[in-house]
Amino acid sequence: MTRAIHLQTEIPGPRSREIVARRDAAMPSGAARLTPIAVASAHGAVVTDVDGNRYLDFAGGIGTLALGHTPTAVVEAVQQQAGQLLHMCAIVASYEPMVALAERLNAIVPGDLPRRTVLMNSGAEAVETAVHICRSFTRRQGIVVFDGAYHGRTNLTLAMTSKFALFKKGYGPFAPEVYRFPFPNTYRRPAELTEEAWVDWHIEQLDHGFTAIVDPGHVAAVFIEPVLGEGGFHPAPARWLRRLRELCDQHGMLLVVDEVQCGMGRTGKLWAIEHAGVVPDLLLTAKSLAAGMPLSAVVGRAEVMQAPHPGGLGGTYAGNPLACVAALQAIAQISEPAFLQRSARLGERLRGRLLAIQARHPSFVGDVRGLGSMLAIELVRDPVRKEPWVEATQAVNAETLQRGLITIRAGLHSNCVRFLPPLDLPDEQFAEAMTVLDHSIDAVAARLRPA
């Protein structure tokens, strides 16, 4: 078997160090980088740096590469489109790829009501656009979000985002009328409560919150990630999601699911919310939607989407034709039943390997969680007190890179290692990556916590 990983210099190599040094001199340190390598090319899960070293990529563009790097059909579609129409601006005129994509998205989101789609550039733009739509439709101002949420980096979406120190420090004041409720993090529940009892308590807290935190008659929309992304890959319990849906129906609030990271086949279904059997009013998608091209979408009930006045939505690059043809190709592949089945199987195999690592290091790997192929491990100093071990997480990510596997952090405390491989990852590359991960965690555990 030909190994995908091939390391021929120290990591980082001399050319990577040169380019990264230029980056550090030309760009602000606030635009952080998680690895010290500079990339020349990539295909599938294999990334080649400027020194000729090859890695397997389990960071996946932070959820952008469900199809891996440079998927052939997407590349060919973009190349063909580039020779015909690079940009028009949807405000000026219409073009086939944009209209076809909107039609396709309307057809594949959960539920059978008439839908409309507006295209934007990024996940944060989709979230902010959804807020505008919901406020316009309901004539209310309040927005409900949850502990652990990540919704973007604009002023409004930062107000909605939970993790303060990394994303929000020094940037206030933030947009008003955002109300935060507790999220049922089953890992960090009180020791005396079962998971079911903890979810029951959070269901009760929803009713309490709509009395003590904000009146539901003031709320335009409730925003929820079916699986928290930056918050640490916590799946939202299905019973709790269904109660959210009931409360939204009861009080005229709109339910908006943010599937920017967890959607597009990542959880074994096209949309993560499908696992709970809940139909949202609006669904937000980006990242893997266009296989790496900058594109996002808000897809929702037609009557809701029609609420803003003409000219109230849009952007110069929103629905760019190159991004739209990429998305059409990506959806065609990801929505195939066989592809989704492979994604689900990959998630099962990955979970099995992560649980085996936890079994070897129960005092180090506190939790294995996620949904489908969107999985993470949480590293702790003590499995009882569950004290986050950030230094161990940094050490694991550094060790995997030295051995040829790209992994990155996640979690409110930045003490989780997240795994976002291509959903069609070849079996031999999966086995190679898992061997590296096994050895890396064994090495870090031995170094930081000797027997």
Rosetta blueprint (number, residue, H / E / L):
1 M L
2 T L
3 R L
4 A L
5 I L
6 H E
7 L L
8 Q L
9 T L
10 E L
11 I L
12 P L
13 G L
14 P H
15 R H
16 S H
17 R H
18 E H
19 I H
20 V H
21 A H
22 R H
23 R H
24 D H
25 A H
26 A H
27 M L
28 P L
29 S L
30 G L
31 A L
32 A L
33 R L
34 L L
35 T L
36 P L
37 I L
38 A L
39 V E
40 A E
41 S E
42 A E
43 H E
44 G E
45 A L
46 V E
47 V E
48 T E
49 D E
50 V L
51 D L
52 G L
53 N L
54 R E
55 Y E
56 L E
57 D E
58 F L
59 A L
60 G H
61 G H
62 I H
63 G H
64 T L
65 L L
66 A L
67 L L
68 G L
69 H E
70 T L
71 P L
72 T H
73 A H
74 V H
75 V H
76 E H
77 A H
78 V H
79 Q H
80 Q H
81 Q H
82 A H
83 G L
84 Q L
85 L L
86 L L
87 H L
88 M L
89 C L
90 A L
91 I L
92 V L
93 A L
94 S L
95 Y L
96 E H
97 P H
98 M H
99 V H
100 A H
101 L H
102 A H
103 E H
104 R H
105 L H
106 N H
107 A H
108 I H
109 V L
110 P L
111 G L
112 D L
113 L L
114 P L
115 R E
116 R E
117 T E
118 V E
119 L E
120 M E
121 N L
122 S L
123 G H
124 A H
125 E H
126 A H
127 V H
128 E H
129 T H
130 A H
131 V H
132 H H
133 I H
134 C H
135 R H
136 S H
137 F H
138 T H
139 R L
140 R L
141 Q L
142 G E
143 I E
144 V E
145 V E
146 F E
147 D L
148 G L
149 A L
150 Y L
151 H L
152 G L
153 R L
154 T L
155 N H
156 L H
157 T H
158 L H
159 A H
160 M H
161 T L
162 S L
163 K L
164 F H
165 A H
166 L H
167 F H
168 K L
169 K L
170 G L
171 Y L
172 G L
173 P L
174 F L
175 A L
176 P L
177 E L
178 V E
179 Y E
180 R E
181 F E
182 P L
183 F L
184 P L
185 N L
186 T L
187 Y L
188 R L
189 R L
190 P L
191 A L
192 E L
193 L L
194 T L
195 E H
196 E H
197 A H
198 W H
199 V H
200 D H
201 W H
202 H H
203 I H
204 E H
205 Q H
206 L H
207 D H
208 H H
209 G H
210 F H
211 T H
212 A H
213 I L
214 V L
215 D L
216 P H
217 G H
218 H H
219 V E
220 A E
221 A E
222 V E
223 F E
224 I E
225 E L
226 P L
227 V E
228 L L
229 G L
230 E L
231 G L
232 G L
233 F L
234 H L
235 P E
236 A L
237 P L
238 A H
239 R H
240 W H
241 L H
242 R H
243 R H
244 L H
245 R H
246 E H
247 L H
248 C H
249 D H
250 Q H
251 H H
252 G L
253 M L
254 L E
255 L E
256 V E
257 V E
258 D E
259 E L
260 V L
261 Q L
262 C L
263 G L
264 M L
265 G L
266 R L
267 T L
268 G L
269 K L
270 L L
271 W L
272 A H
273 I H
274 E H
275 H H
276 A H
277 G L
278 V L
279 V L
280 P L
281 D L
282 L E
283 L E
284 L E
285 T E
286 A L
287 K H
288 S H
289 L H
290 A H
291 A L
292 G L
293 M L
294 P L
295 L L
296 S E
297 A E
298 V E
299 V E
300 G E
301 R E
302 A H
303 E H
304 V H
305 M H
306 Q L
307 A L
308 P L
309 H L
310 P L
311 G L
312 G L
313 L L
314 G L
315 G L
316 T L
317 Y L
318 A L
319 G L
320 N L
321 P H
322 L H
323 A H
324 C H
325 V H
326 A H
327 A H
328 L H
329 Q H
330 A H
331 I H
332 A H
333 Q H
334 I H
335 S L
336 E L
337 P H
338 A H
339 F H
340 L H
341 Q H
342 R H
343 S H
344 A H
345 R H
346 L H
347 G H
348 E H
349 R H
350 L H
351 R H
352 G H
353 R H
354 L H
355 L H
356 A H
357 I H
358 Q H
359 A H
360 R H
361 H L
362 P L
363 S L
364 F L
365 V E
366 G E
367 D E
368 V E
369 R E
370 G E
371 L E
372 G L
373 S L
374 M E
375 L E
376 A E
377 I E
378 E E
379 L E
380 V E
381 R L
382 D L
383 P L
384 V L
385 R L
386 K L
387 E L
388 P E
389 W L
390 V H
391 E H
392 A H
393 T H
394 Q H
395 A H
396 V H
397 N H
398 A H
399 E H
400 T H
401 L H
402 Q H
403 R L
404 G L
405 L E
406 I E
407 T L
408 I E
409 R E
410 A E
411 G L
412 L L
413 H L
414 S L
415 N L
416 C E
417 V E
418 R E
419 F E
420 L L
421 P L
422 P L
423 L L
424 D L
425 L L
426 P L
427 D H
428 E H
429 Q H
430 F H
431 A H
432 E H
433 A H
434 M H
435 T H
436 V H
437 L H
438 D H
439 H H
440 S H
441 I H
442 D H
443 A H
444 V H
445 A H
446 A H
447 R H
448 L H
449 R L
450 P L
451 A L
